[in-house]
């Protein structure tokens, strides 16, 4: 009798729990962090993204209400809460909520061992301080060895899009991308340069439209071989 009466009560309680709380509880149980630039797709169950979209829509409507915007009579903002929720979950922050893109890897049958450069890859992100756009380009240099996994050129762009599709700090984003490519390809060396405009400087604050941030990550032989490093940097087209 107790078992029969308890089960519906538990289900009803669970039904009223916001989906974001359920996801947070799974993360806490697994002792996994969920910072702005972390991927949490492993902890989202089928159908929950749609529920999360509804939840974010409701919270965003509350933000608009607190900004004293009459979305009921203003035709321009009537569905803004839903549009913003979809933008965050399905587009600009998508890299947090979906699994990594499927990457087909091939053996290095021809034992390629010459420098390869991919870029510029256009990347779009958002700074985790103000959620303002970060838009820029990435150049990737790879020095393979006979054991390196070869992936298609477009796959570098897909991996970059997945990493950048989260609220990010540029310095951390480039390191995350480098870690991912090293894991996927296992080259002798990897070099990444990113140049981006930050709208938290251009749209607000100092309102400087011309400033850009450039940073790099060097791994493997690119750290040890200054000649190889200079070759990579010299072969990147003039930035800006």
N, C-alpha and C positions, 0 to 999 in steps of 0.2 A: 504493500500500500504506500509506504513512504517513497519507494523508488518511483512509483507511477506518478505521485504528486510532485516530486522534486524535479523531474525531468522537464515538464512544461514550464515550470517556474524559471529554471536555468535558461531555457531557450528564450523565454520572453525577456529575461534580463539581458541576454546576449544580443537580442534583436534591437534593443534600445541603445546599445553601446556604439558610439561613433566609430567608423571604420579606421580613422586615424589612430584611435586609442588601441584598437586591436593590433594594428601594425606595430605601434610603439611597444606594446606588451611582448610581442614576439621578438623584437629586437632586444629588449631588456633581458628576456629569458635567455637569449643566445649570447648575451653580453657583447653585442655589436653596437658600435656607435652609429649615429645617423646625422653626421654633419652635413652642411649644405652641399658639399661636393662628393658625398658618398653615394654609391649605388645601393638601393635597398630592394631591388626587384625580387630577390630571393625570398623576401618576407611578405610579399604581396600575393594573395591567393586569387585564383580566377574570379573575375567579376568585381573585384574590389576597386579597381581603378575607376570604374563607372560610378561606384558609390562615393569614392573619394572626390570625384569631379562634382557630384552633387553637394558634398560637404563644403568643399572650397568655394563653390558658387554662393552658398548661404553665408559663409564668413566674409566673402568679398562684398556681398550686398550690405553686410553690416558696416564695412569700411566706407562704402559710398554713403550710407545713411549718416555715419558720423562726420563725413566731410560736408554734410548738409547739401547733398545733391538730390534733387527731386526726380528720381528715376521713373516715378509713376507717370509724370506728365512730360518729362523731357525725352522726346523721341530719340535723341542722339545717345542717351545713356540707358535706354530702356532695358537692353539685354547685355549691358557692359559687364556685369558681374559674371555671367556665364561665359562671355567671350574671353575675359581675363583668366578665368579658371581653366578654360580649354587651352589658352596660350601657354600658361605655366606647366600644366600637366602633360599636354600632348605635343608641345613644341619646344619652348626655350629651356625647360627643365626636364625634358623627356629622358635625358641620360641618367636621371636618378631612379626612374620607375620602370625601365625596361632592361632586359638582359642585354649583354654585349652582342653586337652583330655577329652572325655566323661567318667565320673566316675559314675559307678552304686553304690549307697549307700543302705545298708540294715540296718534295725533296730537291735539293740543289744538284740535279743530275749532271749539269755541265761544270760543276765545281767553280762557279763564278766567285771571284774574289776581288773585283774592282769596285771602286766607289760608285754608288748609285744615289742620286738625289731626286726626291719627289717634292714638287711644289711649284709655285705657291698654292697651298690649300687654303681656301677661304674658310675661316671659322667664326662662329657666332656664339657668344656666351653672355653672362651677366655677372657683374661684380656682386659678391655676397654681402657687401656693406650697404649698398643702396638699391640693389636689383636694377641698376642701369646697364644698358647694353655695353658689351665689350666685343668689338668687331675687328678682325685682323687677318693675318696670313701666317702660315706655318711652312717652314722648309724642313724636310727630313732627309738626313744623310745616313746611309746604311753601308757598312763594309761587311759583306757576307763571308762565310767560310764554307767548306764542303759539307758541313753538318747543318748549315742554316736552313730554316724553313722559308721557302719562297712564297710570298703572297702577292696577289694582284695589286696593281698601282691604286685602283679605286678603293681597295680595302684600307689603305692608309687614311684616306679621307673619311671612310666610315668610322674607323676607330677614333679619329680626331673629333668627329662630330659627336660621338657617344660620350667622350670625356668632357668636351666643352659644353655639352648640353646640360649643365648644372650651374648653380650659383658658384662662381669660382674666384680664386685669386690667381692671377696669371702665372706667378712663380710656381704655385702648387700644381696648376693644371699641366704645365709642361713636364713636370716631374712625373705626374700620373701617366701621361701619355708615353713618356719614355719607358716607364716600368712595364706598361702594357705591351709595347712593341718589342721590348727585350724578351718578355715572356713568350710572345707569340713566335718570334723569328730566331732568337738565339744567335745574333750576329757577333762578329769580332768587335764591332764598334757601332755606336749609334750617336748621331748628332741631331739636335733639334734647335731651330731658332724660331722664335715667335715675335712678331711685331703687331701691335694692336693699338687701336684708339679706345680710350675709356671715357664713356659718356658721363661717368660720375665727375669727371673733370670738365667735360665739354658742355654738358647740359645744366650742370649745377656748380656749386662751389666757385672755383676761380674762373669758370666758363672759358677755358682755353681750348680752342678748336683745333689747334695744330700739334699739340703734344702727343707723342706716341711712346709706348713702352716697348723696349726690345730686351729679350732675355734668351738665354741659351742653356741647354743641358748637353753635356758630353759624357759618353760612356765608353768603356773599353779602350781600344787603341786610340780613339780620338783624344783621350786624356793624356796618353803617353807620347803620341807622335805629333809633334807640333807642325811638321810638314803636311801631314794629312789634314790636320785641323785647318791650316791656312788654305789648303786646296779647296776644302769644303766651303769655307767662308768666301773665297774668291769666286767660286762658281755660282754663288747665289746672286741672282740679278739685283741690280740697285734697288734697295728697299725704299719705301715711301711712295 
